[in-house]
């Protein structure tokens, strides 16, 4: 004889569930959830109070309220003290609520920014250090108009390694920057709307004397025999990875690793490092002009390694997003201004 079928449970009525929410849960505020997250991150009410700009007693009162409410809701508090000078201990319920609170607040902020973006009240632009100038020129023509429209303009410094993720995840509405691409390829890969204004190849900036590095050009394949100053990540590291593979650091003679190209220029100028650094043509020219008697020079790179690569400076937005807005939307106003600047100052090669 077969076992009886389990009793089917009718689907819950979402409206009934909402109406039956316990008061202790409804009394939990977003401010309390934010405090709980900060306490989890900092470990104590005192440190959380400092970050939040509040009194420690105010933070502790919120924790006590949350503990009392969740003790009545599910039988377990959220957080407890472990002893003087020690971090708070979060219960399993507390950890679950912290993760849920992070998701709720993040989603709420995303929805808020999306709404402000849609109606043209917020515009967030990302730029790398070396493309900031074109944005500055376009901004000069728009600052008064944005002020009249009440637009909150946000500027974000974007590292090359985070370039596409910032745009794809909606953290910025528009990006100004440079990317590495095979010669002749479209910089946006068909995934983004873009305005190109410059294409060019990198060069070598060096303080090596002619006896150690003769001539005014060197083949890319010869880089392995030169002492190199190399950025930890970014545009130049991308060139090297594509030429010599992801483990290029094992194949090259790297005398210094740097976080910032300007620091590399300073190393060369001070002769604290002797060697070469791959840079944009513009940076190389400016470094030589500012060398103030220091023996810095620019050496051309001849590309004898596949793939043949170049850097493209451009403006990018998510594909099709501009078409969702009218011509007077801040994103389209800035796009048009950047297009005019690109037409006036851009050129297809050289950097």
VOGU-3710 file (C-alpha; in Angstrom, 3 decimals, decimal comma):
1> xxxxxxxxxx> 0,000/0,000/0,000  1,532/3,312/-1,045  2,220/6,068/1,442  -0,314/8,890/1,527  0,562/11,986/-0,411  1,740/14,932/1,700  -0,851/17,568/2,341  -0,575/20,439/-0,101  -0,011/23,798/1,539  -1,851/26,608/-0,247
11> xxxxxxxxxx> 0,391/29,409/-1,476  0,759/32,299/0,932  -1,134/35,479/0,233  1,545/38,227/-0,104  -0,881/40,917/1,049  -1,884/38,877/4,090  1,793/38,381/4,979  2,434/42,109/4,720  -0,568/42,975/6,879  0,451/40,446/9,512
21> xxxxxxxxxx> 4,030/41,734/9,982  4,755/41,887/13,723  5,085/45,396/15,186  8,611/44,682/16,467  9,736/44,071/12,874  7,926/47,125/11,524  9,584/49,282/14,172  13,040/48,402/12,780  14,303/51,429/10,853  16,844/51,788/8,061
31> xxxxxxxxxx> 18,883/53,945/10,417  19,046/51,094/12,930  20,097/48,686/10,180  22,836/51,051/9,049  24,087/51,300/12,647  24,144/47,504/12,908  26,243/47,254/9,721  28,715/49,856/10,965  29,051/48,095/14,330  29,700/44,824/12,493
41> xxxxxxxxxx> 32,395/46,518/10,422  34,093/48,427/13,278  33,575/45,925/16,081  32,324/48,295/18,767  29,706/50,897/19,594  32,434/53,470/20,263  34,083/53,108/16,863  30,700/53,006/15,111  29,646/56,187/16,925  32,771/57,972/15,706
51> xxxxxxxxxx> 32,062/57,006/12,096  28,396/57,933/12,371  29,080/61,223/14,169  26,988/60,239/17,186  27,342/59,601/20,897  28,259/56,079/21,936  25,152/55,954/24,127  22,950/56,604/21,043  24,499/53,676/19,165  24,207/51,404/22,198
61> xxxxxxxxxx> 20,549/52,362/22,609  19,849/51,305/18,999  21,608/47,975/19,581  19,628/47,373/22,757  16,371/48,096/20,903  17,302/45,725/18,068  18,311/43,002/20,527  15,055/43,345/22,452  12,901/43,299/19,319  14,591/40,296/17,725
71> xxxxxxxxxx> 14,651/38,400/20,996  10,867/38,667/20,967  10,610/37,901/17,237  12,800/34,812/16,957  14,228/34,036/20,373  17,790/35,245/19,719  19,492/38,603/20,168  21,669/40,035/17,387  24,834/41,180/19,110  26,498/40,952/22,515
81> xxxxxxxxxx> 29,561/42,341/24,272  32,498/39,984/24,791  34,395/42,046/27,319  36,072/45,396/27,767  38,202/46,315/24,744  37,022/43,339/22,691  34,890/43,347/19,533  31,185/42,619/19,791  30,021/39,100/19,008  27,271/38,694/16,413
91> xxxxxxxxxx> 24,877/35,761/16,684  23,832/33,778/13,589  20,630/35,854/13,474  22,723/39,021/13,714  24,968/37,952/10,833  21,943/37,133/8,682  20,347/40,484/9,424  23,573/42,364/8,639  23,792/40,729/5,211  20,121/41,410/4,552
101> xxxxxxxxxx> 20,492/45,009/5,709  23,434/45,561/3,361  21,346/44,266/0,446  18,314/46,395/1,387  20,316/49,608/1,748  22,365/48,967/-1,400  19,231/48,249/-3,431  17,512/51,335/-2,021  20,474/53,526/-2,961  20,622/51,963/-6,427
111> xxxxxxxxxx> 16,914/52,615/-6,960  17,312/56,179/-5,719  20,248/56,869/-8,028  18,416/55,263/-10,944  15,407/57,505/-10,379  17,572/60,621/-10,041  19,494/59,586/-13,151  16,285/59,021/-15,115  14,840/62,430/-14,296  18,211/64,131/-14,782
121> xxxxxxxxxx> 18,999/65,154/-11,198  22,215/63,167/-10,829  25,044/62,547/-13,271  28,087/60,496/-12,268  31,171/60,634/-14,471  34,294/58,518/-14,121  37,662/59,585/-15,470  41,270/58,491/-15,342  43,967/60,952/-14,364  45,179/61,452/-17,922
131> xxxxxxxxxx> 41,770/62,095/-19,489  40,540/64,549/-16,877  41,449/67,498/-19,096  38,862/66,816/-21,811  36,124/66,552/-19,194  37,294/69,835/-17,653  37,053/71,590/-21,018  33,536/70,262/-21,642  32,466/71,131/-18,088  33,380/74,783/-18,599
141> xxxxxxxxxx> 30,612/75,046/-21,174  28,003/73,262/-19,021  28,571/74,344/-15,419  26,047/77,198/-15,508  23,407/75,108/-17,273  23,773/72,234/-14,803  23,485/74,696/-11,907  20,285/76,122/-13,423  18,826/72,629/-13,839  19,797/71,640/-10,285
151> xxxxxxxxxx> 21,926/68,708/-11,463  24,117/66,996/-8,874  27,352/66,344/-10,763  29,566/63,624/-9,306  33,131/62,970/-10,408  34,801/59,608/-9,714  38,465/58,705/-10,224  38,483/55,360/-12,042  41,489/53,067/-12,287  42,022/51,307/-15,597
161> xxxxxxxxxx> 41,577/47,903/-13,940  38,046/48,902/-12,861  37,135/50,609/-16,113  34,435/48,403/-17,588  33,031/47,105/-14,296  32,257/50,655/-13,093  30,225/51,250/-16,252  28,581/47,827/-16,457  27,460/47,910/-12,814  25,932/51,386/-13,148
171> xxxxxxxxxx> 28,388/53,038/-10,766  29,035/55,733/-13,375  26,932/57,062/-16,255  29,838/58,071/-18,470  33,555/57,253/-18,606  36,499/59,195/-19,975  39,609/57,068/-20,301  42,085/55,128/-22,381  42,000/51,435/-23,263  44,320/49,039/-25,053
181> xxxxxxxxxx> 43,071/47,531/-28,289  44,517/45,816/-31,381  45,445/48,335/-34,041  42,361/49,440/-35,958  39,833/47,746/-33,663  36,912/49,679/-32,256  37,601/50,633/-28,655  34,060/49,927/-27,450  33,989/46,348/-28,838  30,422/47,106/-29,938
191> xxxxxxxxxx> 29,223/46,959/-26,321  29,179/50,698/-25,608  28,458/54,001/-27,267  31,735/55,854/-27,637  33,439/58,997/-28,885  37,086/58,509/-29,833  39,444/61,435/-29,859  42,946/59,987/-29,842  44,792/56,874/-30,927  48,463/56,297/-30,388
201> xxxxxxxxxx> 51,256/53,998/-29,327  53,249/54,128/-26,093  56,911/55,150/-25,948  59,815/54,548/-23,580  60,904/57,176/-21,103  64,442/56,453/-19,959  67,395/57,850/-18,031  69,819/55,325/-19,514  72,770/56,854/-21,369  73,246/56,322/-25,092
211> xxxxxxxxxx> 75,985/53,796/-24,364  73,464/51,516/-22,623  70,519/52,249/-24,912  71,751/53,623/-28,234  69,513/55,218/-30,842  66,059/56,696/-30,676  64,036/53,491/-31,123  63,848/50,018/-29,615  61,866/46,948/-30,644  59,104/45,714/-28,359
221> xxxxxxxxxx> 60,716/42,266/-28,372  63,863/43,807/-26,834  62,049/44,983/-23,695  63,038/41,767/-21,938  66,679/42,874/-21,971  66,065/46,312/-20,470  65,648/47,343/-16,816  62,004/48,356/-16,515  59,857/50,339/-14,111  56,402/48,781/-14,300
231> xxxxxxxxxx> 53,012/49,785/-12,844  51,293/47,200/-10,667  48,182/47,461/-12,844  46,548/49,684/-15,409  47,008/50,601/-19,044  50,749/49,904/-19,308  50,456/46,621/-17,428  47,739/45,683/-19,923  50,136/46,298/-22,820  52,808/44,104/-21,214
241> xxxxxxxxxx> 50,344/41,314/-20,397  49,152/41,183/-23,986  52,700/41,234/-25,394  54,391/38,867/-22,961  51,517/36,986/-21,315  49,888/37,236/-17,860  53,183/36,187/-16,198  55,138/38,978/-17,879  56,803/39,903/-14,569  58,666/36,600/-14,675
251> xxxxxxxxxx> 59,908/37,292/-18,215  61,024/40,898/-17,799  63,791/42,602/-15,842  61,699/44,730/-13,473  63,759/47,042/-11,257  60,791/48,792/-9,634  57,020/48,336/-9,382  54,940/51,455/-8,926  51,336/52,404/-8,203  51,467/55,705/-10,063
261> xxxxxxxxxx> 53,222/56,717/-13,280  54,186/60,105/-11,884  56,076/58,325/-9,113  57,943/56,355/-11,778  58,892/59,599/-13,514  60,185/60,910/-10,183  62,297/57,763/-9,724  63,876/58,254/-13,124  64,436/61,957/-12,586  66,098/61,360/-9,206
271> xxxxxxxxxx> 68,069/58,435/-10,669  66,953/56,273/-7,776  66,139/53,753/-10,477  68,045/53,400/-13,745  66,046/52,071/-16,610  62,994/52,628/-18,775  59,294/53,101/-18,280  56,558/52,674/-20,874  54,412/55,821/-20,949  52,023/57,678/-23,197
281> xxxxxxxxxx> 53,660/59,999/-25,694  52,177/63,036/-23,967  53,488/62,024/-20,541  56,913/61,284/-21,991  57,127/64,658/-23,698  56,042/66,516/-20,574  58,510/64,602/-18,409  61,404/65,520/-20,699  60,313/69,169/-20,817  60,151/69,289/-17,014
291> xxxxxxxxxx> 63,371/67,345/-16,509  65,230/70,522/-15,571  68,599/69,320/-16,800  68,099/65,675/-15,852  69,054/63,303/-18,665  65,594/62,009/-19,517  64,734/61,150/-23,103  61,967/59,493/-25,070  62,716/56,412/-27,158  60,251/55,135/-29,748
301> xxxxxxxxxx> 58,854/51,597/-29,506  58,728/49,664/-32,772  56,086/46,965/-32,652  57,518/43,645/-33,762  55,461/41,549/-31,322  51,926/40,324/-31,988  49,336/41,491/-31,388  50,020/44,983/-32,680  48,449/47,223/-30,084  47,536/50,848/-29,611
311> xxxxxxxxxx> 45,858/52,908/-26,918  42,580/54,635/-27,616  41,339/57,589/-25,573  37,573/57,853/-25,693  34,311/58,603/-23,929  32,002/55,664/-23,191  28,413/55,181/-22,057  26,218/52,109/-21,815  24,903/51,238/-25,244  21,509/52,717/-26,039
321> xxxxxxxxxx> 21,125/54,544/-22,732  21,279/58,032/-24,209  18,364/57,221/-26,508  16,175/56,702/-23,431  16,467/60,394/-22,538  15,611/63,653/-24,246  18,241/65,952/-25,768  18,123/68,232/-22,707  18,972/65,410/-20,290  22,338/66,053/-18,544
331> xxxxxxxxxx> 23,878/62,887/-19,989  23,117/63,987/-23,540  24,202/67,567/-22,871  27,578/66,359/-21,589  27,896/63,854/-24,433  27,415/66,595/-27,012  29,907/68,879/-25,243  32,511/66,096/-25,126  31,886/65,366/-28,793  32,652/68,973/-29,659
341> xxxxxxxxxx> 35,864/68,892/-27,606  36,932/65,638/-29,239  36,396/67,126/-32,683  38,486/70,175/-31,798  41,350/68,561/-29,888  41,452/64,962/-31,090  43,559/63,272/-33,669  43,684/59,672/-34,868  47,248/58,861/-33,826  50,163/60,057/-31,779
351> x> 48,771/60,516/-28,225
//
